[in-house]
Amino acid sequence: MGGSSGFGPVGTKRFSVAGGSSGFGPLGTKRFSVTGGSSGFGPLGTKRFSAANSLVLTALEEKCLREALFISSEENMDEASKRRLTGLTAKTTGPADKRSRSVLSTINGGASLDSGAHPDAVSTEGNLVGFTCKEDVERLLAEKLRIKKNDIKQSEYIKKLRLCIIWLTEQGDSHLDELESLKANLEVGQKRHSELELALNDKIFELIALSAELMSIQEALKKEEADKIAANEAYLNEKSLRQAADSSLAILREELENARNEAKWLRDELKRMKENSKRLQEYNTNLQQYNSNLQVDKAKHEETIQKLMREKNAMNDQDGSLRLQVAACQSSQREALSQRDGLWDQLQTATAAHITSSAKVESLEAKQESLTEKLVEVIKKAKEFQTKCEAQQEQIQILNQGLLETIAANEKLQSQLHSSNEQLKLEDSSRKKAITCFEAVERTNRELREQLARAEELKGNIRVFCRVRPFITNGNENDGSIVSFPTTQSYSFTFDRVFSLYSSQQDVFVEISQLVQSALDSYKVCIFACGQTGSGKTYTMMGRRSSDDEKGMIPRSLHQIFETTQALTSEGWDYSMQASMLEIYNETNQDLLLSGRSGMGPEENYSKQYNIKHDQNGNTIISDLMIEDVHSQGDVDRILRQAEQSRSVGRTQMNEQSSRSHCVFTLRIAGINKKTEQHVQGVLNLIDLAGSECLAKSGATGDRLKETQSINKSLSALGDVIFSLAKKEDHVPFRNSKLTCLLQPCLSSDSKTLMFVNVSLEASSADQTLCSLRFAARVNACEIGIPRRQTQQTKFLDSRPNYD
Ligand SMILES: Nc1ncnc2c1ncn2[C@@H]1O[C@H](COP(=O)(O)OP(=O)(O)OP(=O)(O)O)[C@@H](O)[C@H]1O
């Protein structure tokens, strides 16, 4: 098929083969698009080539047309064709494809090239070579020159020209396609351009922001530079000041040096002067010596003169020579005197000069001192300044360090704070949980306390405490919680409290102190001790007065009451107390306070009745019984001592000093609160009962037997009353004994009663101990009522009960 030269048939296939190395390759979008680049924005050279190529094609096309028309006009060109050619040649504007198509249409006798019929027709004519490049067309045009008129080759040439025109038309079409693709590329390019413009705008804004930032940085830089300059200036100022200080220091040093030199010179001068003066003084001394010698000589001479005068008389002829000698002596004396005067003047002058130089030296020394002081001051200041500078620098460093540390600490604190907050949250939640838990526990506690209080109330108003007297048997120590008996049987008893033989008086008192306190809260309180003789009743109630630790319940209770009443004074309470001490001996009442009085014997006591009565308020009134106002612990001690001395005691088999009577100590308490207008009235009965005894074992006879019987009777009467109260019987046999009669208000429902049952561990006392424990257990099981407070809110008139 067609190569790079000749005219082959016009076809797509052929063009594609012919394309490639030459500038007029096959016209396909593909080839151009590859060259132009996929983006439509190919290299500028390519675009230029496309445009130039298009222009070349247009010029060639025109030339071909001209050639074709020229040949046709020579042969058979009609007028109309000529006109069209003229119009075509005159026209330089308008699309080339349209122009070529109209010309081609004319050449082909009006048939349009677009119809597609001519390529086939041309190809069937044969021997035609296709156009592949510009050179082919040029060659064709050059061929014309060699063709002569009416040559047979002319028609062939025209055909070639036609083919050329077709090729050129196709070229034009491809150029149009290229143009369109270029337009599309241009649009894409414009779009891209606008995008780029937007991006550019963004960049510009960024740039503006950056420039603003740059400006602020520059300003900061300027400020920093200004600061730096100011710091530099300050530094320079400081430097110049320092230099000035240094130079003034140097000047002062120089001045000091000069002053020192001057002072040295003056000192030397002074020394020299002093030496001179010394020499002059020596000289003066010598002169004086000489003078005195002269005086002596003078005296001698005068003596001699006189001698000579005397001799003159004797020797008249030697008179002239002697006169001469005298005159010579006198002249030498005068000379010596004048010499002495001159030396004296010299001495005066030297002394004056010495004084002047001394003053000068002193002033110079003072100046030197002041200069030295100034110098020292300047040096000191310079040092201070330097120290200050160093300190400031150190401080700056420390501050910087501190700042860094603070920042680090701050960060640490922040993290700690964070963790603390977390911890706090956790703790808060656990605290809430704990509070809830605690509230629940509190609730339970309160309920339990209420239950306990209810149970206590239900239990009644009598308590029983058991106390075991210490005793060591067969080397085996038993704390008393188990009472052993020489029997095979064992017994079990339950009491509100059991005190072992190791319990101290204080241990026991701790348990009853609340009860004692109740007397101040308007309760009637009764504490009594019962049990076998020698089991420790008196020890428990009275104790041993000789030892503070062994004081019993009565002194301890009274001590507490006095302390409390004094403490309550600040709350407006005013208490008055009265004490009485009654002894029931052989069913007879005795006033222990009366019998203890001086001049009062037991017969006085027996003459009195001491009838026991109770008023409507439950107050006990005992006729003739002494009631003493007590204001202090001292009053109470005195009363107790007195009662102790008056009490009826005797010796029993169990106890060397057995109390053979019941001793009732009563303290009546009346209190008023002036602030709240409240008044209270309480009674505290502290009773040491006589010891029970087994008649069979006691071996008592006579009065002692009567005593024992009386004691046992009254104790059994006490038991009867308690059991009767417990059974809530209509009749309670209070009147069966003096003791129960006395204790009636305390054993009734509105009082608080505590019974100590004292027991001993001795085997010989086993029966009695068992008896006491059984009695106490029965009492412990009794309910005799619920205590009530005796308070009133009415106006207080007289809080003291009427005991008359
Ligand atoms: N807990 C105790 N600690 C030390 N000594 C005690 C104790 N109890 C009693 N005693 C001593 O035992 C002896 C008898 O005690 P106390 O006189 O108190 O017995 P009592 O029960 O009062 O006898 P009575 O009924 O015969 O008067 C006394 O010497 C007492 O000091």
The ligand as a Gaussian input file, in Angstrom:
#p B3LYP/6-31G(d) Opt

LIG

0 1
 N      -14.720000      -6.538000     149.763000
 C      -14.011000      -6.541000     150.895000
 N      -12.687000      -6.259000     150.808000
 C      -11.923000      -6.248000     151.906000
 N      -12.345000      -6.492000     153.118000
 C      -13.659000      -6.785000     153.305000
 C      -14.542000      -6.813000     152.193000
 N      -15.767000      -7.103000     152.654000
 C      -15.608000      -7.227000     153.975000
 N      -14.386000      -7.062000     154.379000
 C      -13.877000      -7.110000     155.719000
 O      -14.555000      -8.206000     156.340000
 C      -14.889000      -7.874000     157.628000
 C      -16.395000      -7.981000     157.812000
 O      -16.991000      -7.090000     157.046000
 P      -18.227000      -6.186000     157.480000
 O      -18.073000      -5.673000     158.850000
 O      -18.402000      -5.153000     156.435000
 O      -19.341000      -7.248000     157.450000
 P      -20.894000      -7.027000     157.712000
 O      -21.609000      -7.761000     156.686000
 O      -21.165000      -5.592000     157.841000
 O      -21.067000      -7.747000     159.080000
 P      -22.185000      -7.489000     160.148000
 O      -23.455000      -7.818000     159.590000
 O      -21.811000      -8.431000     161.234000
 O      -22.049000      -6.089000     160.550000
 C      -14.415000      -6.473000     157.874000
 O      -13.162000      -6.510000     158.512000
 C      -14.306000      -5.913000     156.516000
 O      -13.311000      -4.934000     156.521000

